[in-house]
């Protein structure tokens, strides 16, 4: 996600009101505030993000997206389909997003549901499938050791 930049003549309060909510999908509130403050001041902001997830996770997300486009699906949330798009495009994702992926493990019991029979399988794959979820769990441990 690109970091918003200050518009000409924009006041700090107005910028923060516009910037912080945009970043809170990916970052904790305190982090979003700090990032936006630095951006407002014109300082460079380097954010850690990762796209070293396995190709199998990319392929799983692409398969789910293709099914949805070709056959239609009312399964999942906007967040789930956004995640599928990020994975399919091999976009860099934040630690917070990786944590969300790891927490999707709780849905593993439904992963073998055929796409045509329900939402479990298609949404499992939208989140990267077993390859993506397992990567997220391992990556989270790696990040948190730093």
Buried (B, 14 or more C-beta within 10 A) or exposed (E): BEBBEBEEEBEEEEBBEBBBEBBBBBBEEEBBBBBBBBBBEEEEEEBEBBEEBBEBBBBBBBBBBEBBEEEEBEBBEEEBBBBBBBBBEBEEBBBBBBBBBBBBBEBEEBBEBEBEEEBBBBBBBBBBBBBBBBBBBEBBEEBEEE
